Amino acid sequence: MAKAIHSMIRVLDEARSVDFYHRAFGLDIADRFAFDGFTLVYLRNAQADFEVELTINHDRTEPYQLGDGYGHIAFVVDDLDAEHARFVEAGLNPNPVKEFFREGVLLAKFFFVTDPDGYKIEVLQKHGRYR
């Protein structure tokens, strides 16, 4: 059986991205591998072994064009309202909290935040299928 292990995104500034993911989601560097021309940084926390892989191309000076194909990565939290307040306090500029209903039943309570490179990240209240 296959197991998801990481999602890779290309970032412009390693330190800025590592700081954002640490402050927002408590992700720390699990591994860092420098190569000629690029560096791979794997971020994770104690809650899961799924990682966010940052790829930093050393010669890149312009922001990446995300296009219209990228969707988002999602994180689940125990207390969405408290996390939203923490994001606001930390200056991470989250979007407002929203609720999504299906057939009159709450499917998801969530907010989005954007990382320094423009990637959208969904933060969901632990509920129903989002565990």
N, C-alpha and C positions, 0 to 999 in steps of 0.2 A: 504494500500500500504506500502511496506517495505521501510525503509530509512537506508542507510549506515551511521553508526555513528562513527566507529573507525577501525583502523587496528593495531593489536598487534604485537610487535616484542620483542624478548628476548635480553637483553643487559647485558654486563658484568659489566660496570662501570656507575652508574647512573649519576654522575656529568659530566663525559666526554660526555655522550649522550645528556643530557639536554643542555649542552653548544653548542654542534654541531648543534642540531635542532633549537636552538635560533639564533645562528649566521647565519646559512644557510637559514632558512625559517621564522624567526621571531616568532617561536612557543614558548609559555610560559607555565608554569605549570598551568593547570586549576584545577587539583585535585591531591592529593598524598595520598595513603592509604597504611600504613605499616601493615603487618600481620606477624604472626610467620612464618619465613622461606622465605617470599618474600614481595616485595613492588610493587605496581602499580602506575605509574605516567602517568597522562593524559596531553598531550600537545595540544595546539591549538592557533590560532590567531584570530583577529577580522574579517578576511575575510570570515571565514567559521566556522561552528560548528562541522565539521568532525575532529576527533582527532586521534593522534598517541598515542597509549598506549604502554608505556615501561614496561616490566616485568623484575624485577631484582630478581633473585633467590639468596638469601643471602649466601648459601653455595657454590655457583658456583665460581670456580677459573680459569677454562679453557675456552677459547673462544668457542662459539657455532659453530658447524659444520652446515653450511647453506645447504649443499647438492645441488642437482640439481633441486629441485622443486620450490624454491623461485624465483619469477620474480622480481618485483619492485613495489614501490609506486611512484606516480607521483604528481608533483606540477605544476601549471600553473602560469606564470608571464607576466606582461605587456610588459617588455623590456628584452628579453632574452640576448641580447649582453651586456647590462649594468649589468645584474645579473651575467653573466659569468665572467665579469671583476671584479665584487665585490667578487665573490668566489675566484678568483685567488689572489686578494689583501688580502683576509682574510686567505689565506693559506689552503683552503679547497680542493685543488687539483682536480678541475673538469676536466673531459675529454673534448676534443675539441667539439665545436658546430658542429652539423650535420644537414643536411636537408634530408627529406624523401619524395620522389615524388611517386605519383600513377597516371598512365596514363598521365604523363606530367604536373600534377598539384601538387603544394606543399601541402602535407598532414600534415607534421609536421616539425618544426624546434626545436631542442632540444640538451641537453647535459646530461650526466650522472655524478653523483658524488657518492662516496661510504662513508657511515657513519663509525664511529669508530669500529663497529662490523662486517663490511663487507657487509652490506645491500646496494644494489644498489638503487639509487633514480634518477628518470627521472625529469628533469626540462624542461618544454615545453613553447614555445612562445604561448600566447593566440591567437588563430587563428582557424577558422573553427569549428570543433567539440570539440576542446579543449578550454573550456571556464571556 
